[in-house]
Amino acid sequence: MAKSPWTFTLLRFMAMAAAISAAVVMGTSHETITFFSVTLKAEFYYIPSFTFFLIAYAIAAGYSLLALFVPTTGLLSRWVVIFDMLVAMLLTAAVAAAGAISHLGKKGNEHAGWLPICKQVPKYCNHVMGALISGAIALLLYAMIVLHTISTKL
């Protein structure tokens, strides 16, 4: 396969943009409602899975920025393959954890007695869903980066 540095750079920039947008959208997800003088606040940092999602995507965006400056030849470029794989695995874990909690917030768990909260705080749930969609796009782009680096570096 022919080496195409522009494809690699474009994929890296798109993945970085998707990771940044996922982190920003998750970081700005909050809603406060008042119901009969009872205030209900929903913040992303109340749920550890959402905090993990934010941190993982911030790490991925920072790594992508650094990886753009790695020369395409040499020993250091071979380490990029390993770190791309690690970042893809980190993002997979983050999307899975946040997606599971998001589903729980939307549907609840009747057997455990957990009620769904998305009917009470729909703006918050829509914000989280936007972060998950952007995160899934970033994960797909990182998977493409892994495949691209494996095919060109090895």
C-alpha positions in Angstrom: 0.0 0.0 0.0 1.3 3.4 -0.9 2.1 5.8 2.0 -0.1 8.8 2.0 0.8 11.3 4.7 -2.0 13.6 3.8 -4.6 10.9 4.5 -2.9 10.2 7.9 -2.8 13.9 8.8 -6.4 14.4 7.7 -7.6 11.4 9.8 -5.6 12.6 12.7 -7.1 16.1 12.5 -10.6 14.8 12.1 -10.2 12.4 15.1 -8.7 15.2 17.2 -11.6 17.5 16.3 -14.2 14.8 17.2 -12.4 14.0 20.4 -12.3 17.7 21.4 -16.0 18.2 20.6 -16.9 15.0 22.6 -14.9 16.2 25.6 -16.3 19.8 25.4 -19.9 18.7 25.0 -19.6 16.2 27.9 -17.9 18.9 30.0 -20.7 21.4 29.4 -23.6 19.0 30.1 -25.6 20.1 33.1 -29.2 20.9 33.9 -31.1 22.1 37.0 -34.8 21.8 37.5 -37.1 22.7 40.4 -40.1 20.6 41.1 -42.3 21.7 44.0 -39.4 23.4 45.8 -37.1 20.4 45.3 -34.1 21.2 43.2 -32.7 18.4 41.0 -29.2 19.0 39.5 -27.7 16.9 36.8 -24.0 17.4 36.2 -21.6 15.2 34.2 -19.1 15.0 37.1 -21.7 13.4 39.4 -21.2 10.2 37.3 -17.6 8.7 37.3 -18.2 7.1 33.9 -18.9 10.5 32.3 -15.8 11.9 34.0 -13.7 9.0 32.6 -15.2 9.8 29.2 -14.1 13.4 29.4 -10.6 12.6 30.6 -10.1 9.8 28.0 -11.2 12.1 25.1 -9.0 14.9 26.4 -6.1 12.5 26.5 -6.8 11.3 23.0 -7.0 14.8 21.6 -3.8 15.8 23.3 -2.1 12.6 22.0 -3.3 13.3 18.4 -1.8 16.8 18.5 1.5 15.4 19.7 1.5 12.6 17.2 1.2 15.1 14.3 4.7 16.2 15.1 6.3 12.7 15.1 8.5 12.2 12.0 7.1 9.6 9.6 10.3 7.7 9.5 12.4 6.3 12.3 12.0 4.3 15.5 9.7 6.9 17.1 7.1 6.5 14.3 6.8 2.8 15.1 5.8 3.6 18.7 3.0 5.6 17.2 1.3 2.4 16.1 1.4 1.1 19.7 0.1 4.3 21.2 -2.6 4.6 18.5 -3.8 1.1 19.5 -3.8 2.1 23.2 -5.7 5.3 22.6 -8.3 3.4 20.5 -8.7 0.9 23.4 -9.0 3.8 25.9 -11.7 5.4 23.8 -13.6 2.1 23.4 -13.7 1.7 27.2 -14.8 5.3 27.7 -17.6 5.0 25.1 -18.8 1.7 26.6 -18.8 3.0 30.2 -20.6 6.2 29.3 -23.0 4.5 27.0 -24.0 2.0 29.6 -24.7 4.7 32.1 -26.5 6.8 29.5 -28.8 3.9 28.7 -29.4 3.4 32.4 -30.4 7.1 32.7 -32.7 6.8 29.8 -34.4 3.5 30.5 -33.7 2.9 34.2 -33.4 -0.6 35.7 -36.7 -2.0 36.9 -35.1 -5.0 38.6 -32.7 -2.8 40.7 -35.3 -0.2 41.4 -33.4 2.5 39.4 -35.7 5.0 37.8 -35.0 6.7 34.5 -34.0 10.4 34.8 -34.1 11.6 31.2 -37.8 12.5 31.5 -36.9 15.0 34.2 -33.7 16.4 32.7 -34.1 16.0 28.9 -31.6 18.8 28.0 -28.9 17.0 30.1 -29.6 13.7 28.5 -29.6 15.2 25.0 -26.2 16.8 25.7 -24.7 13.5 26.9 -26.1 11.8 23.8 -24.4 14.4 21.6 -21.1 13.7 23.4 -21.6 10.0 22.9 -22.3 10.4 19.2 -19.2 12.6 18.7 -17.2 10.1 20.8 -18.4 7.2 18.6 -17.3 9.2 15.5 -13.9 9.9 17.1 -13.6 6.2 18.0 -14.3 5.2 14.4 -11.7 7.6 13.2 -9.1 6.3 15.6 -9.9 2.8 14.4 -9.2 4.0 10.9 -6.0 5.6 12.1 -4.9 2.3 13.7 -5.6 0.4 10.5 -3.8 3.1 8.4 -0.7 3.1 10.7 -0.5 -0.7 10.7 -0.7 -0.9 7.0 1.9 1.8 6.4 4.3 1.3 9.2 4.6 -2.5 9.3 
